[in-house]
Structure formats: C-alpha cells, structure tokens
Amino acid sequence: MSAALFESGLMVITANAQDQLHPADIPRCLARHLTGDWGELCDEDRQENQRALAQGSRLFSVYHDRNQRKFYVITEGHAESRVTTVLLPEDY
C-alpha cells in the first residue's frame, strides 16, 4: 500500500454512516483517501484535490461500499485541528 499523503487528524463517522455502511469497507476507503485515491471523482474534482494537497485545504473522496451504498470521506482543517469525516450524502 502507498504511504499517506497527509495526516487524517481526528477520524469521525456520522451515526447514519456507521449504521448503514459495511464496517469492513470504512477503513479500506479511509486508507485509499489518505493515499490520494479519491475514488469516484470527476477529473475537475481530482484536480481540486491536487491543489488542496498543496495548499493544505479540504480534501474530498467518494466511494461505494460492497452493498453499493455511496459515501463521502472529507478531510478539513489544518495540522493542529484536522478532522476526517465519513458520511453519507444525506448527512452532508
């Protein structure tokens, strides 16, 4: 597996996502997010993530669990107060 491109900070998950996502898929997709595999983003959003990596701003990924449930992983904040959140689209 590739090395992480950025620190996750505090990792949280919404109650809705915790209840509905397959639990084995969450850590796998978190690892993908941290290594720059943004999942199912369009080219424009991928480019925005590349800029965000350089600037230390918000990073966004889209994945599906094994039951085809769509979910997001978002990392926001600066090194001292960074938070990575797993959530469903309706939680956004």
N, C-alpha and C positions, 0 to 999 in steps of 0.2 A: 504494500500500500504506500502511496505517496505521503510525503511529510505535510503537515498542516501549513497552510499559507498565512494563517492568522490565529490569534487566540480566541477561543469561544467566549471567554468570560463566564458569567453565571449562566447555566443552562436551565431553561424552564419549559414547561409544556402546559398548554391550556387544558382544563379539565375535560372539555369536549374532545380534544385530540387524544388525550390519554384514554378516554372511554372508547373511541371509535377506531383508532389505528391499531394495526397488528403490532404488538410490542417488539417483535424481533426486527422490524423494519426501521424503527426510530433510530437506534444507534448506528445502523448501517448508513442511513441517509445523513445523519449528523456528520459522520466521518467523510462522506462524499462532499458535503458542503464545505467543511474545513479545508479540504484539499483542492477546492476550486472546481469541482464537478457540480455545476449549478443545476443539474437535472434537465427539466423540460422548459428551458427558457428560450425565447426568440433571440436572434442574433443581436438585436438592439439592446435587450436587457443583459445579455452576456457581456457586451462591450461596456455597459454601465457598471457592471460588477468589476470589470478590469480597472476602470477609472476609480471606483470606490476602494479597491485594494490599495492603490497608490495613494489615495487621499485619506484613508482611514475612516471612510463613511459607510453607510448602510449597505449590507450585502443581502441578497435575496435569492432563494432557490425554490424550485417547485419539483415535487416528487409525487409518486403514487405508491401506496403500499401494495402488498400482494393481493389485496382484495379490491384493487383499483380505486381506492379512496385517495383523492387528491389532497395534498397538504403542503404547507409552506415551512421553510426554515429561514428565519430572518435574524441577522446579527446587526446590532446597533450599538452606538456609544464609542467611547474612547477606551484606551487600555485599562484605565483605573475603574471604569464603570460600564464595561461592555456586557451585553446580555444577548444570548442566543435563544430565540423562542421557536418552538414547534407549535404550529396552529393549523386549523382547518380554514378554508376560505371564508366560511361564515363567521369565524372568530376575528377576522381582520378588522 
